[in-house]
Amino acid sequence: MYEGVVQDLIDELGALPGIGPKSAQRIAFHILAADPADVRRLAKALLEVKEKVQFCRICFNVAQGELCRICADPRRDLTVICVVEESKDVVAIERTREFRGRYHVLGGAINPIGGIGPDDLHIRELIARLADGSVTELILATDPNTEGEVTASYLARQIGPMGLTVSRLASGLPMGGDLEWADEVTLGRAFEGRRTVSP
């Protein structure tokens, strides 16, 4: 335990996701040793992100204006929406350069144990986006874990009667992996998602 402001800084850093007590302490002492100009830049960036960043009024991705850069891009395919849990998932999919549609960020996943239900996510807004009939396919790209699967199943049931194509991202074995290390669920998904190989 340290005194006063040093311990306060360690406590605040430790409250961030993925940062434990040791990491918080290391970061705090890095900040103490850093040049004051570097610390001011960090503090300014933290304040600016809270002041300037908001959520896109269409898809709920992070944005610096009313619309995110993807919703503002007229070249994106308006007929396909990819549903993700968080804005960081948008970044991961964009890195692949495989998807040219638009997104819808739910803001999490259904997790009854954690007290998160469908009403706590941007599901109503998604259904409202689909109401005009311009979207023909909805891709469910929630995480391949229990909460993501529950969320995808819930969405499929809600959207099924609307008559559009609902698909789920394939899951299975990672490139460079060994079969012997794959768990049963992953291996089972790989068999379900198998495709024909042409000669």
C-alpha positions as CSV (number, residue, x, y, z in Angstrom):
1,M,0.0,0.0,0.0
2,Y,1.2,3.4,-0.9
3,E,0.2,6.8,0.4
4,G,-2.3,9.3,-0.9
5,V,-2.4,10.1,-4.6
6,V,-0.1,7.3,-5.6
7,Q,-2.5,4.7,-4.1
8,D,-5.4,6.6,-5.6
9,L,-3.8,6.3,-9.1
10,I,-3.1,2.6,-8.6
11,D,-6.7,2.0,-7.5
12,E,-8.1,3.9,-10.5
13,L,-5.9,2.0,-12.9
14,G,-6.7,-1.3,-11.3
15,A,-10.4,-0.6,-11.9
16,L,-9.8,-0.8,-15.7
17,P,-10.7,-4.1,-17.4
18,G,-7.8,-6.5,-17.8
19,I,-5.5,-4.6,-15.4
20,G,-4.7,-6.3,-12.1
21,P,-3.0,-4.9,-9.1
22,K,0.6,-5.6,-10.3
23,S,-0.1,-4.0,-13.7
24,A,-1.8,-1.0,-12.1
25,Q,1.2,-0.5,-9.9
26,R,3.6,-0.8,-12.9
27,I,1.6,1.7,-15.0
28,A,1.4,4.1,-12.0
29,F,5.2,4.1,-11.5
30,H,5.7,4.5,-15.3
31,I,3.5,7.6,-15.1
32,L,5.4,8.9,-12.1
33,A,8.7,8.5,-14.0
34,A,7.4,9.9,-17.3
35,D,8.0,13.3,-18.7
36,P,5.3,15.8,-17.5
37,A,4.5,16.7,-21.1
38,D,3.8,13.0,-21.9
39,V,1.5,12.8,-18.9
40,R,-0.4,16.0,-19.9
41,R,-0.9,14.5,-23.4
42,L,-2.3,11.3,-21.9
43,A,-4.6,13.3,-19.6
44,K,-5.7,15.5,-22.5
45,A,-6.4,12.4,-24.7
46,L,-8.5,10.9,-21.8
47,L,-10.6,14.1,-21.4
48,E,-11.0,14.6,-25.1
49,V,-12.3,11.1,-25.7
50,K,-15.0,11.6,-23.1
51,E,-15.9,15.0,-24.5
52,K,-15.8,14.3,-28.3
53,V,-16.7,10.6,-28.7
54,Q,-20.3,9.5,-28.9
55,F,-22.2,6.7,-30.3
56,C,-23.5,6.6,-34.0
57,R,-27.2,7.3,-34.1
58,I,-27.7,4.5,-36.6
59,C,-25.5,1.6,-35.5
60,F,-24.2,2.6,-32.1
61,N,-20.5,2.3,-33.1
62,V,-18.2,4.9,-31.6
63,A,-18.2,8.1,-33.6
64,Q,-16.9,11.7,-33.4
65,G,-20.0,13.0,-35.0
66,E,-23.7,12.0,-35.4
67,L,-22.6,9.1,-37.7
68,C,-19.7,6.8,-37.6
69,R,-17.4,6.7,-40.6
70,I,-19.0,3.4,-41.8
71,C,-22.6,4.7,-41.7
72,A,-21.5,7.9,-43.4
73,D,-19.8,6.0,-46.3
74,P,-22.2,5.9,-49.2
75,R,-20.3,3.0,-50.8
76,R,-21.3,0.5,-48.1
77,D,-24.0,-2.1,-48.9
78,L,-27.2,-1.0,-47.2
79,T,-28.8,-4.5,-47.7
80,V,-26.6,-6.4,-45.3
81,I,-26.1,-5.7,-41.5
82,C,-23.5,-7.4,-39.4
83,V,-24.6,-7.6,-35.7
84,V,-21.7,-7.4,-33.2
85,E,-21.5,-7.1,-29.4
86,E,-19.0,-4.2,-29.1
87,S,-17.3,-1.5,-31.2
88,K,-14.0,-3.4,-31.0
89,D,-15.7,-6.2,-32.9
90,V,-16.3,-3.8,-35.8
91,V,-12.6,-3.0,-35.9
92,A,-11.7,-6.8,-36.0
93,I,-14.1,-7.4,-38.9
94,E,-13.0,-4.4,-40.8
95,R,-9.4,-5.6,-40.6
96,T,-10.4,-8.6,-42.7
97,R,-11.6,-6.4,-45.6
98,E,-14.2,-9.1,-46.4
99,F,-17.3,-7.3,-45.3
100,R,-18.8,-4.3,-47.2
101,G,-22.1,-3.9,-45.5
102,R,-23.0,-1.9,-42.3
103,Y,-23.0,-2.9,-38.7
104,H,-25.2,-2.8,-35.6
105,V,-23.5,-2.7,-32.2
106,L,-25.6,-4.3,-29.5
107,G,-23.6,-2.9,-26.6
108,G,-23.0,-6.3,-25.0
109,A,-24.6,-9.8,-24.9
110,I,-27.5,-11.3,-23.1
111,N,-26.2,-12.5,-19.8
112,P,-29.0,-13.3,-17.2
113,I,-26.4,-14.1,-14.5
114,G,-24.8,-10.7,-15.0
115,G,-28.2,-9.0,-15.1
116,I,-28.1,-8.1,-18.8
117,G,-31.3,-8.9,-20.7
118,P,-32.5,-8.0,-24.2
119,D,-33.9,-4.7,-23.0
120,D,-30.4,-3.6,-21.9
121,L,-29.0,-4.0,-25.5
122,H,-29.7,-2.1,-28.7
123,I,-32.1,-4.8,-30.0
124,R,-35.2,-2.6,-30.3
125,E,-33.2,-0.2,-32.5
126,L,-32.0,-3.1,-34.7
127,I,-35.6,-4.3,-35.2
128,A,-36.5,-0.7,-36.1
129,R,-33.7,-0.6,-38.7
130,L,-35.1,-3.8,-40.3
131,A,-38.7,-2.6,-40.5
132,D,-38.4,-0.7,-43.8
133,G,-37.5,-3.9,-45.7
134,S,-34.3,-2.6,-47.3
135,V,-32.1,-5.1,-45.4
136,T,-32.1,-8.6,-47.0
137,E,-29.4,-10.3,-44.8
138,L,-28.5,-10.1,-41.2
139,I,-25.2,-11.6,-40.1
140,L,-25.0,-12.6,-36.4
141,A,-21.3,-12.1,-35.4
142,T,-21.7,-12.3,-31.6
143,D,-18.9,-14.0,-29.7
144,P,-18.7,-17.8,-29.8
145,N,-19.3,-18.2,-26.1
146,T,-22.4,-18.9,-24.0
147,E,-23.6,-15.3,-23.9
148,G,-22.9,-14.8,-27.6
149,E,-24.8,-18.0,-28.5
150,V,-27.8,-17.0,-26.4
151,T,-27.9,-13.6,-27.9
152,A,-27.6,-15.0,-31.5
153,S,-30.4,-17.5,-30.8
154,Y,-32.6,-14.8,-29.3
155,L,-32.1,-12.5,-32.3
156,A,-32.7,-15.3,-34.8
157,R,-36.1,-16.0,-33.1
158,Q,-37.0,-12.3,-33.1
159,I,-36.0,-11.6,-36.7
160,G,-37.0,-14.9,-38.3
161,P,-40.6,-13.9,-38.9
162,M,-39.4,-10.8,-40.8
163,G,-38.5,-13.0,-43.8
164,L,-34.9,-11.9,-44.3
165,T,-31.8,-14.2,-44.4
166,V,-30.3,-14.6,-41.0
167,S,-26.8,-16.1,-40.9
168,R,-24.2,-16.8,-38.2
169,L,-20.5,-16.5,-38.6
170,A,-18.9,-19.9,-39.0
171,S,-16.7,-21.1,-36.1
172,G,-14.3,-23.9,-35.9
173,L,-10.6,-24.6,-35.9
174,P,-8.1,-21.8,-36.1
175,M,-5.4,-21.7,-38.8
176,G,-2.2,-23.2,-37.5
177,G,-4.0,-25.2,-34.8
178,D,-3.8,-28.9,-34.0
179,L,-6.9,-31.1,-33.8
180,E,-5.6,-32.8,-30.6
181,W,-5.8,-29.4,-28.7
182,A,-9.3,-28.5,-29.9
183,D,-12.1,-28.8,-27.4
184,E,-15.2,-30.8,-28.3
185,V,-17.5,-27.7,-29.0
186,T,-14.9,-26.2,-31.4
187,L,-14.3,-29.4,-33.2
188,G,-18.1,-30.1,-33.5
189,R,-18.6,-26.6,-35.0
190,A,-15.8,-27.3,-37.5
191,F,-17.7,-30.4,-38.6
192,E,-21.0,-28.5,-38.9
193,G,-19.4,-25.7,-40.9
194,R,-17.4,-28.0,-43.3
195,R,-17.5,-27.1,-47.0
196,T,-16.9,-28.9,-50.2
197,V,-13.4,-28.8,-51.6
198,S,-13.1,-28.6,-55.3
199,P,-10.4,-30.6,-57.1
